[in-house]
Amino acid sequence: MNDAPNDPSLSRLEAVRARAAQACRACGRDPDAVTLLAVSKTFPAADILPVIAAGQRQFAENRVQETKGKWPDLRAAHPDLTLHLIGPLQSNKAADAVALFDAIHTLDRPSLCTALARAIDKHGRSPILFVEINTGAEAQKAGILPEAADAFIAACRADYGLTVTGLMCIPPVDEDPAPHFALTAKIAARNGLTQLSMGMSADFELAIRFGATHIRVGSAIFGTRPAQKAHPV
């Protein structure tokens, strides 16, 4: 039963679900093949609860510390929730991330591979791993450059014993995302990876057309993000 029938996030959630399903049908894909991640970063638990009540079970956060403070109680009350990390991960927080998240979308450097391998071994718990590709070669962004992706994926498997399932990308905001989605899908295909974390509120329908299996949608569901004080990552 929906506990907050008048919450505007519910109508937005339904609209996103409908748009995603239509985008799948338009390109001959099964809507069930695309996972909608509700990006709840910066939103308090009170804003998330109505979305959970509406049946959403897959959520994404950007920061380990925020997740540690917000999600344990939510997950205790709703043990079927799945939580994805989509923000940059510091190596010294790898153990917390492995304990908190069911999937990590931002694997992007050897030091993080080492930290995650140790944490996985220690916790006996292995989140689904996505390698982040910096398709626009943007200096300010994390991610492996496209030309280094094949070697990095091979090293994840052979040198660190990590099971990589997919790729993630965030196209430059001022460019057409289509070539970036196409490039990410091409790298995934030649490395035998079946999952693609691509597309956000402004472009998830296009990402679906290029094979996205996970779309990361925040503001189109929750609305304008609350102001957040700056603090160390």
C-alpha positions, -999 to 999 in steps of 0.1 A, spaced: 0 0 0 12 35 -8 18 55 24 20 89 7 -4 90 -22 0 127 -28 38 128 -28 49 143 -61 78 119 -64 53 91 -70 39 106 -101 74 113 -113 85 78 -106 56 64 -126 63 87 -155 100 76 -156 89 40 -155 65 46 -184 91 64 -204 117 37 -198 92 10 -208 83 29 -240 119 34 -249 125 -3 -245 95 -12 -267 106 13 -293 139 -5 -299 126 -40 -294 139 -46 -259 121 -62 -230 114 -35 -203 124 -60 -177 160 -60 -191 165 -25 -178 170 -17 -141 159 17 -129 182 30 -102 165 58 -82 194 81 -73 187 92 -38 219 111 -31 214 142 -8 178 132 -1 168 123 34 151 90 44 117 108 46 119 115 9 129 80 0 102 62 20 73 71 -4 94 58 -33 100 25 -15 63 23 -7 56 27 -44 76 -5 -51 110 9 -61 137 -15 -48 169 -4 -66 186 28 -53 219 45 -59 241 68 -38 273 88 -44 290 88 -10 299 61 14 296 83 45 261 95 35 250 60 29 263 48 63 242 74 80 211 70 60 206 35 47 211 9 76 177 16 91 160 17 57 175 -16 48 166 -31 81 130 -22 75 131 -32 38 156 -61 35 148 -66 -2 163 -32 -13 194 -32 -35 220 -4 -32 244 8 -58 274 31 -54 277 54 -84 301 80 -70 339 80 -69 353 56 -43 384 62 -22 405 32 -17 405 37 21 367 33 20 366 1 0 358 -21 30 329 1 39 317 1 3 318 -37 1 298 -40 33 272 -14 23 266 -18 -14 253 -46 -37 270 -30 -67 299 -6 -73 299 13 -106 331 32 -103 361 8 -104 387 28 -122 423 23 -109 447 -4 -97 449 9 -61 411 5 -59 413 -30 -74 437 -39 -46 416 -24 -19 384 -41 -32 400 -75 -36 412 -73 1 378 -61 13 359 -88 -7 382 -115 8 378 -101 43 340 -97 42 332 -128 21 309 -106 1 314 -96 -35 294 -66 -49 287 -65 -86 315 -45 -102 313 -20 -131 344 -4 -146 339 33 -151 350 45 -186 359 82 -190 346 83 -226 352 121 -229 388 119 -215 378 147 -191 406 156 -167 382 164 -139 364 131 -141 374 97 -128 374 67 -150 396 46 -173 404 61 -207 388 41 -235 421 31 -250 432 17 -217 400 -1 -209 408 -36 -224 440 -39 -205 425 -26 -173 396 -51 -175 420 -79 -182 441 -69 -151 410 -67 -129 404 -104 -138 439 -118 -140 459 -98 -115 433 -90 -88 408 -118 -91 379 -94 -95 347 -103 -114 338 -74 -136 302 -76 -149 298 -43 -167 308 -8 -176 296 26 -166 300 60 -183 290 96 -177 292 115 -210 304 152 -211 275 175 -203 280 196 -234 283 168 -259 259 145 -277 258 114 -254 251 90 -282 287 84 -293 297 79 -257 270 53 -251 280 36 -284 317 35 -274 309 21 -240 288 -6 -254 315 -15 -280 341 -19 -252 317 -40 -232 309 -63 -261 345 -71 -270 353 -78 -233 323 -101 -228 305 -78 -204 268 -78 -204 258 -49 -182 259 -12 -191 253 15 -165 244 44 -188 219 73 -189 206 97 -164 175 119 -161 182 139 -193 192 110 -215 181 76 -202 158 69 -231 187 73 -255 209 52 -233 183 24 -235 185 25 -272 223 19 -270 218 -11 -247 218 3 -211 209 -23 -185 210 2 -156 197 37 -158 206 62 -130 177 86 -125 176 111 -97 160 145 -102 134 132 -126 121 111 -97 129 131 -65 129 166 -79 154 194 -73 181 183 -49 184 200 -15 213 223 -10 242 204 5 271 218 25 305 212 11 325 186 30 355 164 24 349 134 1 
